[in-house]
Amino acid sequence: MKYYKFVAVIACALLIVSCFLPWAFYPDRNEVFTGFYSYQNLFGKPGKVFIFFAVVYLIFVFIDRMWAKRVNIFVAAVCIAYLIRTYILYTQCYFGTCPEKRIGIYLLIGGAILLLMTALLPRMELKEEKEDQSTE
């Protein structure tokens, strides 16, 4: 990937910004839930977790070591797993009432998928090891 670091920064920024945008509107309560607000803190604050994942990922993007790229794959996979949990939690219907999905949850999905794509396709320049050519 030619623009690996740029796309990774965009993905992290998208993930962080989506935490502050509305994720779902609950018509029975007439409230909009975000990554940091839910009625009486029923769903916790998953925005903090996603911001933590984005910051850790961003730190390891700028370390040009193989172990950092492997850690990024792990962080992106855990982020996707937590995204699935959060999506199900925020968009499930209950007692016949279904919440209306808002733009924040879709941007969160896009940011997490972009994070996984940049983790799986890093730009690494491999150094060739020089073999000892001394043959007798």
Buried (B, 14 or more C-beta within 10 A) or exposed (E): BEEBBEBBBBBBEBBBBBBEBBBBBBEEEEBBBBBBBBEEEEBEBBBEBBBEBBEBBBBBBEEEEEEBBEBBBEBBBEBBEBBEEBBEBBBEEEEEEEBEBBEBBBBBBBBBBBBBBBBEEBBEEEEEEEEEEEEE
